[in-house]
């Protein structure tokens, strides 16, 4: 990825240039998925799920921590009561995201 301001090479998906500090418009900030290069899609998570992956999918879409979404969802269930119905509808409607293979090489010394 190339910085919009200084035209130096930076890591893919960076929100800021670490050379000049300019905010980048490409990547997750503009709704583009880093992995595919296309638009982000709202999907249930297949890797980080507690019940059905709805909260983790929402957190991934909005670039938030899944714990924050889960706490908000719990408050919606306890206070408003309609959170359970909304969760079940999203569970049915949202497609399951494909499992991504993480290539991590861990060396044990």
N, CA, C and O atoms as a GROMACS GRO file, in nm:
protein
  436
    1UNK      N    1   0.084  -0.116   0.000
    1UNK     CA    2   0.000   0.000   0.000
    1UNK      C    3   0.090   0.124   0.000
    1UNK      O    4   0.196   0.123   0.063
    2UNK      N    5   0.050   0.227  -0.069
    2UNK     CA    6   0.128   0.349  -0.081
    2UNK      C    7   0.054   0.462  -0.009
    2UNK      O    8  -0.067   0.476  -0.021
    3UNK      N    9   0.129   0.543   0.067
    3UNK     CA   10   0.072   0.656   0.139
    3UNK      C   11   0.017   0.758   0.040
    3UNK      O   12   0.078   0.785  -0.064
    4UNK      N   13  -0.099   0.814   0.072
    4UNK     CA   14  -0.162   0.915  -0.014
    4UNK      C   15  -0.086   1.047  -0.011
    4UNK      O   16  -0.094   1.124  -0.107
    5UNK      N   17  -0.014   1.075   0.096
    5UNK     CA   18   0.052   1.203   0.113
    5UNK      C   19   0.198   1.201   0.068
    5UNK      O   20   0.237   1.280  -0.018
    6UNK      N   21   0.279   1.110   0.124
    6UNK     CA   22   0.422   1.110   0.094
    6UNK      C   23   0.463   1.007  -0.012
    6UNK      O   24   0.579   1.005  -0.054
    7UNK      N   25   0.370   0.924  -0.055
    7UNK     CA   26   0.392   0.824  -0.159
    7UNK      C   27   0.497   0.719  -0.122
    7UNK      O   28   0.562   0.664  -0.211
    8UNK      N   29   0.515   0.692   0.006
    8UNK     CA   30   0.606   0.587   0.050
    8UNK      C   31   0.527   0.460   0.077
    8UNK      O   32   0.406   0.464   0.102
    9UNK      N   33   0.594   0.348   0.070
    9UNK     CA   34   0.531   0.219   0.091
    9UNK      C   35   0.501   0.200   0.240
    9UNK      O   36   0.588   0.220   0.324
   10UNK      N   37   0.377   0.160   0.272
   10UNK     CA   38   0.337   0.131   0.410
   10UNK      C   39   0.266  -0.004   0.411
   10UNK      O   40   0.234  -0.058   0.306
   11UNK      N   41   0.242  -0.055   0.528
   11UNK     CA   42   0.177  -0.186   0.543
   11UNK      C   43   0.032  -0.179   0.493
   11UNK      O   44  -0.035  -0.076   0.508
   12UNK      N   45  -0.014  -0.289   0.435
   12UNK     CA   46  -0.151  -0.296   0.387
   12UNK      C   47  -0.248  -0.283   0.505
   12UNK      O   48  -0.227  -0.343   0.610
   13UNK      N   49  -0.353  -0.204   0.486
   13UNK     CA   50  -0.455  -0.186   0.588
   13UNK      C   51  -0.423  -0.081   0.692
   13UNK      O   52  -0.498  -0.066   0.788
   14UNK      N   53  -0.313  -0.009   0.677
   14UNK     CA   54  -0.276   0.094   0.774
   14UNK      C   55  -0.374   0.210   0.768
   14UNK      O   56  -0.413   0.253   0.659
   15UNK      N   57  -0.412   0.261   0.884
   15UNK     CA   58  -0.501   0.376   0.888
   15UNK      C   59  -0.423   0.506   0.886
   15UNK      O   60  -0.476   0.610   0.846
   16UNK      N   61  -0.296   0.501   0.928
   16UNK     CA   62  -0.209   0.618   0.928
   16UNK      C   63  -0.074   0.579   0.870
   16UNK      O   64  -0.029   0.466   0.887
   17UNK      N   65  -0.009   0.672   0.803
   17UNK     CA   66   0.126   0.651   0.751
   17UNK      C   67   0.224   0.667   0.865
   17UNK      O   68   0.219   0.767   0.938
   18UNK      N   69   0.313   0.571   0.884
   18UNK     CA   70   0.410   0.583   0.992
   18UNK      C   71   0.532   0.663   0.950
   18UNK      O   72   0.625   0.680   1.030
   19UNK      N   73   0.536   0.712   0.826
   19UNK     CA   74   0.643   0.802   0.782
   19UNK      C   75   0.605   0.948   0.803
   19UNK      O   76   0.682   1.025   0.861
   20UNK      N   77   0.486   0.987   0.756
   20UNK     CA   78   0.446   1.128   0.765
   20UNK      C   79   0.328   1.151   0.860
   20UNK      O   80   0.299   1.265   0.895
   21UNK      N   81   0.258   1.044   0.902
   21UNK     CA   82   0.147   1.057   0.995
   21UNK      C   83   0.013   1.089   0.932
   21UNK      O   84  -0.084   1.113   1.004
   22UNK      N   85   0.006   1.092   0.798
   22UNK     CA   86  -0.119   1.126   0.730
   22UNK      C   87  -0.220   1.012   0.742
   22UNK      O   88  -0.184   0.895   0.734
   23UNK      N   89  -0.347   1.049   0.761
   23UNK     CA   90  -0.453   0.949   0.767
   23UNK      C   91  -0.478   0.894   0.627
   23UNK      O   92  -0.481   0.969   0.530
   24UNK      N   93  -0.495   0.762   0.617
   24UNK     CA   94  -0.515   0.697   0.489
   24UNK      C   95  -0.663   0.677   0.464
   24UNK      O   96  -0.739   0.650   0.557
   25UNK      N   97  -0.705   0.691   0.340
   25UNK     CA   98  -0.846   0.674   0.306
   25UNK      C   99  -0.876   0.535   0.256
   25UNK      O  100  -0.992   0.494   0.260
   26UNK      N  101  -0.780   0.461   0.210
   26UNK     CA  102  -0.802   0.324   0.164
   26UNK      C  103  -0.796   0.231   0.283
   26UNK      O  104  -0.741   0.266   0.388
   27UNK      N  105  -0.851   0.110   0.267
   27UNK     CA  106  -0.845   0.010   0.371
   27UNK      C  107  -0.972   0.011   0.454
   27UNK      O  108  -1.078   0.051   0.404
   28UNK      N  109  -0.964  -0.034   0.581
   28UNK     CA  110  -1.083  -0.047   0.664
   28UNK      C  111  -1.154   0.083   0.691
   28UNK      O  112  -1.275   0.082   0.717
   29UNK      N  113  -1.084   0.197   0.686
   29UNK     CA  114  -1.148   0.325   0.716
   29UNK      C  115  -1.251   0.363   0.611
   29UNK      O  116  -1.346   0.435   0.641
   30UNK      N  117  -1.234   0.315   0.488
   30UNK     CA  118  -1.328   0.350   0.383
   30UNK      C  119  -1.424   0.237   0.348
   30UNK      O  120  -1.492   0.243   0.246
   31UNK      N  121  -1.429   0.134   0.432
   31UNK     CA  122  -1.520   0.025   0.407
   31UNK      C  123  -1.466  -0.081   0.314
   31UNK      O  124  -1.542  -0.163   0.262
   32UNK      N  125  -1.335  -0.081   0.291
   32UNK     CA  126  -1.275  -0.182   0.204
   32UNK      C  127  -1.217  -0.292   0.292
   32UNK      O  128  -1.154  -0.263   0.394
   33UNK      N  129  -1.237  -0.415   0.253
   33UNK     CA  130  -1.181  -0.526   0.326
   33UNK      C  131  -1.035  -0.542   0.289
   33UNK      O  132  -1.000  -0.541   0.171
   34UNK      N  133  -0.949  -0.557   0.389
   34UNK     CA  134  -0.806  -0.570   0.365
   34UNK      C  135  -0.774  -0.703   0.298
   34UNK      O  136  -0.689  -0.709   0.210
   35UNK      N  137  -0.842  -0.809   0.339
   35UNK     CA  138  -0.809  -0.942   0.290
   35UNK      C  139  -0.843  -0.957   0.141
   35UNK      O  140  -0.765  -1.017   0.066
   36UNK      N  141  -0.955  -0.906   0.099
   36UNK     CA  142  -1.002  -0.930  -0.038
   36UNK      C  143  -0.987  -0.810  -0.128
   36UNK      O  144  -0.989  -0.825  -0.250
   37UNK      N  145  -0.972  -0.692  -0.072
   37UNK     CA  146  -0.964  -0.573  -0.153
   37UNK      C  147  -1.101  -0.522  -0.197
   37UNK      O  148  -1.109  -0.418  -0.263
   38UNK      N  149  -1.207  -0.592  -0.162
   38UNK     CA  150  -1.342  -0.550  -0.198
   38UNK      C  151  -1.412  -0.484  -0.082
   38UNK      O  152  -1.352  -0.459   0.022
   39UNK      N  153  -1.542  -0.456  -0.101
   39UNK     CA  154  -1.620  -0.392   0.004
   39UNK      C  155  -1.643  -0.491   0.118
   39UNK      O  156  -1.653  -0.612   0.097
   40UNK      N  157  -1.651  -0.437   0.240
   40UNK     CA  158  -1.681  -0.520   0.355
   40UNK      C  159  -1.825  -0.569   0.347
   40UNK      O  160  -1.913  -0.498   0.299
   41UNK      N  161  -1.848  -0.690   0.395
   41UNK     CA  162  -1.983  -0.743   0.401
   41UNK      C  163  -2.014  -0.781   0.545
   41UNK      O  164  -1.927  -0.829   0.618
   42UNK      N  165  -2.137  -0.759   0.585
   42UNK     CA  166  -2.180  -0.796   0.718
   42UNK      C  167  -2.208  -0.944   0.720
   42UNK      O  168  -2.300  -0.992   0.653
   43UNK      N  169  -2.128  -1.019   0.797
   43UNK     CA  170  -2.140  -1.164   0.806
   43UNK      C  171  -2.120  -1.209   0.949
   43UNK      O  172  -2.058  -1.138   1.029
   44UNK      N  173  -2.172  -1.326   0.981
   44UNK     CA  174  -2.145  -1.386   1.111
   44UNK      C  175  -2.002  -1.438   1.111
   44UNK      O  176  -1.953  -1.486   1.009
   45UNK      N  177  -1.936  -1.429   1.224
   45UNK     CA  178  -1.799  -1.478   1.236
   45UNK      C  179  -1.799  -1.630   1.247
   45UNK      O  180  -1.883  -1.688   1.316
   46UNK      N  181  -1.705  -1.692   1.179
   46UNK     CA  182  -1.693  -1.837   1.189
   46UNK      C  183  -1.581  -1.878   1.285
   46UNK      O  184  -1.568  -1.995   1.319
   47UNK      N  185  -1.502  -1.782   1.328
   47UNK     CA  186  -1.388  -1.815   1.414
   47UNK      C  187  -1.406  -1.762   1.556
   47UNK      O  188  -1.371  -1.832   1.652
   48UNK      N  189  -1.459  -1.642   1.573
   48UNK     CA  190  -1.474  -1.581   1.705
   48UNK      C  191  -1.621  -1.576   1.741
   48UNK      O  192  -1.685  -1.471   1.730
   49UNK      N  193  -1.674  -1.689   1.786
   49UNK     CA  194  -1.816  -1.689   1.819
   49UNK      C  195  -1.840  -1.755   1.953
   49UNK      O  196  -1.773  -1.852   1.990
   50UNK      N  197  -1.936  -1.702   2.025
   50UNK     CA  198  -1.977  -1.759   2.153
   50UNK      C  199  -2.106  -1.840   2.134
   50UNK      O  200  -2.116  -1.953   2.183
   51UNK      N  201  -2.203  -1.784   2.063
   51UNK     CA  202  -2.327  -1.856   2.034
   51UNK      C  203  -2.337  -1.880   1.884
   51UNK      O  204  -2.331  -1.994   1.839
   52UNK      N  205  -2.353  -1.774   1.806
   52UNK     CA  206  -2.370  -1.790   1.661
   52UNK      C  207  -2.275  -1.703   1.580
   52UNK      O  208  -2.273  -1.713   1.458
   53UNK      N  209  -2.197  -1.618   1.645
   53UNK     CA  210  -2.103  -1.533   1.574
   53UNK      C  211  -2.161  -1.400   1.528
   53UNK      O  212  -2.096  -1.329   1.451
   54UNK      N  213  -2.281  -1.366   1.572
   54UNK     CA  214  -2.345  -1.242   1.529
   54UNK      C  215  -2.271  -1.121   1.585
   54UNK      O  216  -2.240  -1.027   1.512
   55UNK      N  217  -2.241  -1.122   1.713
   55UNK     CA  218  -2.173  -1.008   1.776
   55UNK      C  219  -2.032  -0.990   1.720
   55UNK      O  220  -1.990  -0.877   1.696
   56UNK      N  221  -1.959  -1.098   1.700
   56UNK     CA  222  -1.824  -1.088   1.645
   56UNK      C  223  -1.829  -1.040   1.500
   56UNK      O  224  -1.740  -0.966   1.457
   57UNK      N  225  -1.930  -1.080   1.425
   57UNK     CA  226  -1.945  -1.032   1.288
   57UNK      C  227  -1.975  -0.883   1.284
   57UNK      O  228  -1.921  -0.811   1.200
   58UNK      N  229  -2.063  -0.836   1.373
   58UNK     CA  230  -2.092  -0.693   1.382
   58UNK      C  231  -1.967  -0.615   1.423
   58UNK      O  232  -1.940  -0.507   1.370
   59UNK      N  233  -1.892  -0.668   1.518
   59UNK     CA  234  -1.770  -0.601   1.565
   59UNK      C  235  -1.667  -0.593   1.453
   59UNK      O  236  -1.598  -0.492   1.440
   60UNK      N  237  -1.655  -0.698   1.374
   60UNK     CA  238  -1.561  -0.696   1.262
   60UNK      C  239  -1.603  -0.594   1.157
   60UNK      O  240  -1.519  -0.526   1.099
   61UNK      N  241  -1.731  -0.585   1.131
   61UNK     CA  242  -1.782  -0.492   1.030
   61UNK      C  243  -1.759  -0.346   1.070
   61UNK      O  244  -1.722  -0.263   0.988
   62UNK      N  245  -1.783  -0.316   1.199
   62UNK     CA  246  -1.770  -0.178   1.247
   62UNK      C  247  -1.633  -0.150   1.309
   62UNK      O  248  -1.615  -0.042   1.367
   63UNK      N  249  -1.537  -0.241   1.299
   63UNK     CA  250  -1.403  -0.226   1.354
   63UNK      C  251  -1.405  -0.194   1.503
   63UNK      O  252  -1.340  -0.100   1.548
   64UNK      N  253  -1.480  -0.273   1.578
   64UNK     CA  254  -1.488  -0.258   1.723
   64UNK      C  255  -1.447  -0.388   1.791
   64UNK      O  256  -1.430  -0.491   1.725
   65UNK      N  257  -1.430  -0.382   1.921
   65UNK     CA  258  -1.400  -0.500   2.000
   65UNK      C  259  -1.529  -0.582   2.017
   65UNK      O  260  -1.633  -0.525   2.051
   66UNK      N  261  -1.523  -0.713   1.995
   66UNK     CA  262  -1.645  -0.795   2.011
   66UNK      C  263  -1.705  -0.788   2.151
   66UNK      O  264  -1.827  -0.802   2.167
   67UNK      N  265  -1.623  -0.766   2.252
   67UNK     CA  266  -1.674  -0.757   2.389
   67UNK      C  267  -1.766  -0.637   2.405
   67UNK      O  268  -1.866  -0.647   2.476
   68UNK      N  269  -1.735  -0.526   2.342
   68UNK     CA  270  -1.821  -0.408   2.349
   68UNK      C  271  -1.958  -0.437   2.288
   68UNK      O  272  -2.061  -0.400   2.344
   69UNK      N  273  -1.958  -0.503   2.173
   69UNK     CA  274  -2.084  -0.538   2.106
   69UNK      C  275  -2.164  -0.636   2.192
   69UNK      O  276  -2.286  -0.624   2.204
   70UNK      N  277  -2.096  -0.732   2.253
   70UNK     CA  278  -2.165  -0.830   2.338
   70UNK      C  279  -2.228  -0.764   2.460
   70UNK      O  280  -2.339  -0.800   2.500
   71UNK      N  281  -2.158  -0.668   2.520
   71UNK     CA  282  -2.213  -0.597   2.636
   71UNK      C  283  -2.334  -0.514   2.595
   71UNK      O  284  -2.434  -0.511   2.665
   72UNK      N  285  -2.324  -0.446   2.481
   72UNK     CA  286  -2.438  -0.368   2.431
   72UNK      C  287  -2.557  -0.458   2.402
   72UNK      O  288  -2.671  -0.423   2.430
   73UNK      N  289  -2.530  -0.574   2.345
   73UNK     CA  290  -2.638  -0.668   2.315
   73UNK      C  291  -2.702  -0.719   2.444
   73UNK      O  292  -2.824  -0.733   2.451
   74UNK      N  293  -2.621  -0.746   2.545
   74UNK     CA  294  -2.675  -0.790   2.674
   74UNK      C  295  -2.763  -0.683   2.736
   74UNK      O  296  -2.869  -0.713   2.791
   75UNK      N  297  -2.720  -0.557   2.726
   75UNK     CA  298  -2.802  -0.448   2.778
   75UNK      C  299  -2.933  -0.435   2.701
   75UNK      O  300  -3.037  -0.405   2.759
   76UNK      N  301  -2.928  -0.458   2.570
   76UNK     CA  302  -3.051  -0.452   2.489
   76UNK      C  303  -3.147  -0.564   2.528
   76UNK      O  304  -3.268  -0.546   2.528
   77UNK      N  305  -3.092  -0.681   2.561
   77UNK     CA  306  -3.177  -0.793   2.602
   77UNK      C  307  -3.240  -0.765   2.738
   77UNK      O  308  -3.359  -0.788   2.759
   78UNK      N  309  -3.159  -0.715   2.832
   78UNK     CA  310  -3.209  -0.694   2.967
   78UNK      C  311  -3.302  -0.573   2.978
   78UNK      O  312  -3.401  -0.578   3.051
   79UNK      N  313  -3.272  -0.466   2.907
   79UNK     CA  314  -3.350  -0.342   2.921
   79UNK      C  315  -3.470  -0.339   2.827
   79UNK      O  316  -3.583  -0.314   2.870
   80UNK      N  317  -3.446  -0.362   2.701
   80UNK     CA  318  -3.554  -0.347   2.603
   80UNK      C  319  -3.630  -0.477   2.581
   80UNK      O  320  -3.750  -0.475   2.554
   81UNK      N  321  -3.562  -0.590   2.593
   81UNK     CA  322  -3.629  -0.717   2.574
   81UNK      C  323  -3.638  -0.765   2.431
   81UNK      O  324  -3.669  -0.882   2.407
   82UNK      N  325  -3.613  -0.678   2.335
   82UNK     CA  326  -3.625  -0.719   2.196
   82UNK      C  327  -3.491  -0.767   2.140
   82UNK      O  328  -3.483  -0.803   2.022
   83UNK      N  329  -3.386  -0.768   2.220
   83UNK     CA  330  -3.254  -0.809   2.175
   83UNK      C  331  -3.249  -0.956   2.135
   83UNK      O  332  -3.176  -0.992   2.042
   84UNK      N  333  -3.324  -1.040   2.203
   84UNK     CA  334  -3.324  -1.182   2.170
   84UNK      C  335  -3.385  -1.206   2.032
   84UNK      O  336  -3.331  -1.282   1.953
   85UNK      N  337  -3.494  -1.141   2.004
   85UNK     CA  338  -3.559  -1.155   1.874
   85UNK      C  339  -3.469  -1.102   1.762
   85UNK      O  340  -3.457  -1.164   1.657
   86UNK      N  341  -3.406  -0.987   1.785
   86UNK     CA  342  -3.315  -0.931   1.684
   86UNK      C  343  -3.195  -1.022   1.662
   86UNK      O  344  -3.150  -1.037   1.548
   87UNK      N  345  -3.142  -1.082   1.769
   87UNK     CA  346  -3.028  -1.174   1.756
   87UNK      C  347  -3.067  -1.296   1.673
   87UNK      O  348  -2.990  -1.338   1.586
   88UNK      N  349  -3.183  -1.352   1.699
   88UNK     CA  350  -3.228  -1.469   1.624
   88UNK      C  351  -3.250  -1.435   1.477
   88UNK      O  352  -3.216  -1.515   1.389
   89UNK      N  353  -3.306  -1.318   1.450
   89UNK     CA  354  -3.325  -1.276   1.310
   89UNK      C  355  -3.192  -1.260   1.240
   89UNK      O  356  -3.175  -1.306   1.127
   90UNK      N  357  -3.094  -1.195   1.306
   90UNK     CA  358  -2.962  -1.180   1.245
   90UNK      C  359  -2.892  -1.314   1.229
   90UNK      O  360  -2.819  -1.333   1.131
   91UNK      N  361  -2.913  -1.407   1.321
   91UNK     CA  362  -2.855  -1.541   1.312
   91UNK      C  363  -2.905  -1.610   1.185
   91UNK      O  364  -2.828  -1.679   1.118
   92UNK      N  365  -3.031  -1.592   1.154
   92UNK     CA  366  -3.090  -1.656   1.035
   92UNK      C  367  -3.051  -1.582   0.907
   92UNK      O  368  -3.022  -1.646   0.806
   93UNK      N  369  -3.050  -1.450   0.910
   93UNK     CA  370  -3.032  -1.370   0.789
   93UNK      C  371  -2.885  -1.358   0.746
   93UNK      O  372  -2.856  -1.368   0.627
   94UNK      N  373  -2.794  -1.338   0.840
   94UNK     CA  374  -2.654  -1.314   0.805
   94UNK      C  375  -2.586  -1.443   0.759
   94UNK      O  376  -2.600  -1.547   0.823
   95UNK      N  377  -2.512  -1.436   0.649
   95UNK     CA  378  -2.438  -1.554   0.605
   95UNK      C  379  -2.316  -1.577   0.693
   95UNK      O  380  -2.265  -1.484   0.755
   96UNK      N  381  -2.271  -1.701   0.698
   96UNK     CA  382  -2.153  -1.736   0.776
   96UNK      C  383  -2.029  -1.700   0.696
   96UNK      O  384  -2.016  -1.738   0.580
   97UNK      N  385  -1.937  -1.628   0.758
   97UNK     CA  386  -1.813  -1.588   0.692
   97UNK      C  387  -1.725  -1.710   0.670
   97UNK      O  388  -1.723  -1.801   0.753
   98UNK      N  389  -1.653  -1.714   0.558
   98UNK     CA  390  -1.562  -1.826   0.536
   98UNK      C  391  -1.449  -1.824   0.638
   98UNK      O  392  -1.402  -1.718   0.678
   99UNK      N  393  -1.408  -1.941   0.680
   99UNK     CA  394  -1.300  -1.952   0.777
   99UNK      C  395  -1.170  -1.910   0.712
   99UNK      O  396  -1.134  -1.961   0.605
  100UNK      N  397  -1.099  -1.819   0.775
  100UNK     CA  398  -0.972  -1.774   0.722
  100UNK      C  399  -0.860  -1.852   0.789
  100UNK      O  400  -0.863  -1.876   0.910
  101UNK      N  401  -0.763  -1.891   0.711
  101UNK     CA  402  -0.650  -1.966   0.762
  101UNK      C  403  -0.543  -1.866   0.800
  101UNK      O  404  -0.497  -1.787   0.717
  102UNK      N  405  -0.504  -1.870   0.927
  102UNK     CA  406  -0.400  -1.780   0.976
  102UNK      C  407  -0.268  -1.853   0.968
  102UNK      O  408  -0.250  -1.958   1.030
  103UNK      N  409  -0.175  -1.796   0.893
  103UNK     CA  410  -0.044  -1.857   0.877
  103UNK      C  411   0.050  -1.799   0.981
  103UNK      O  412   0.111  -1.694   0.959
  104UNK      N  413   0.062  -1.867   1.092
  104UNK     CA  414   0.151  -1.819   1.196
  104UNK      C  415   0.253  -1.927   1.226
  104UNK      O  416   0.218  -2.040   1.262
  105UNK      N  417   0.375  -1.891   1.211
  105UNK     CA  418   0.483  -1.986   1.239
  105UNK      C  419   0.543  -1.952   1.373
  105UNK      O  420   0.602  -1.845   1.391
  106UNK      N  421   0.526  -2.043   1.467
  106UNK     CA  422   0.578  -2.023   1.602
  106UNK      C  423   0.695  -2.117   1.620
  106UNK      O  424   0.683  -2.239   1.604
  107UNK      N  425   0.808  -2.060   1.653
  107UNK     CA  426   0.925  -2.143   1.674
  107UNK      C  427   0.950  -2.156   1.823
  107UNK      O  428   0.950  -2.058   1.896
  108UNK      N  429   0.971  -2.278   1.865
  108UNK     CA  430   0.998  -2.305   2.005
  108UNK      C  431   1.146  -2.333   2.018
  108UNK      O  432   1.201  -2.420   1.950
  109UNK      N  433   1.211  -2.258   2.105
  109UNK     CA  434   1.356  -2.274   2.121
  109UNK      C  435   1.388  -2.369   2.233
  109UNK      O  436   1.505  -2.395   2.260
   0.00000   0.00000   0.00000
